[in-house]
Amino acid sequence: MPLFATIWPWIGLGAAGALLILLVATDALQADRRIARWYDLQWLTWLAVTAYLLHQFEEHGVSLLGATLGYGDAISCPVPLAFITAVNVSAVWVAGFASALAARRFPLIALSFFAVPLVNAFAHIVPAILERRYNPGLFSAVVLFLPLGLWALAVAVRRHGAGMKAIGVVVLAGVLVHAVLMGSLLAYLRDFIGLAPLVAIQVLNAALPAALMVAAFRGRVAVPRPAPAAPVRAPRKPRRPPAAAA
């Protein structure tokens, strides 16, 4: 068994710590430093990536109840470790980082990343309500995913003119990603596909939200670069009137 398949949540936890330092202590991850960071979509996307890394650790590393996917450890889980790794690394480590890097020029691509955490939150909340018990990942889904995702949608509408069409794409993409994920896993468990196709599907599935956003807007997901702010000149001191002749 590859070592990476069991330690990647811990690597993600370290990355989340580094990103938190950059997000809180610097403005390096902010696209527009003239506004508050909470209104900067690029900063919010990096924050969402950080939140998802923490969520991954709760769900697949050491959960609040010391379990992984309902089992004592990842080894005893019947779902292939390669599948779990491919899903999480592709959707967050690759697609998430790419979306955050593209946010300055392509805000709708950045917005598409929020499709997965928003829908994933309900994938944790609904079973918890129906079963009346905690499931690994529930805490971060409620505390991080829901408020951050909804706020990002509001910022996208207010600052980037995202309308109901863009929001609809985000919701649809999140549903489709989870449908493909679960459908392919069931196909594997019923011996319709092998492990290699299962992993390949997850890698491609990670690009689905951005691809849907591009298709919905026919590639018009870029925005003009903001003009540089004009330098502020200090006001000139008023000239004194000439002294009256004695």
PyMOL commands that set and color helices and strands:
alter all, ss='L'
color gray80, all
select helices_A, chain A and resi 4-25+37-39+41-61+81-102+107-112+115-131+138-160+164-189+195-205+208-216
alter helices_A, ss='H'
color red, helices_A
deselect
rebuild
show_as cartoon
